[in-house]
Amino acid sequence: MFYYIYVLYSGKDKNFYTGYTKNLKLRFEQHKKGLVYSTKNRKPLKLIYYEACLNQQDATHREKYLKTYLGKMFIKNRTKSYLTG
């Protein structure tokens, strides 16, 4: 079983949302339908990045890192061509 760390991009406020889950497809559908409190007012949302980890502890550590300044810089650099067109 994998744990997924994912990054969503909000078309409304142009910011990122980072989270983790065991079921990436289901979780993204929940975000898109407005069922997640943190993102329900930030639609439309696009899944722009994800990683897979073998255990929950690694996933939560990676999620925390991606929420830091350096982690956000990593995501911006990693998705630069997507975000600039």
Secondary structure by P-SEA (a helix, b strand, c coil): cbbbbbbbbbccccbbbbbccccaaaaaaaaaaccccccccccccccccccccccaaaaaaaaaaaacaaaaaaaaaaacccccc
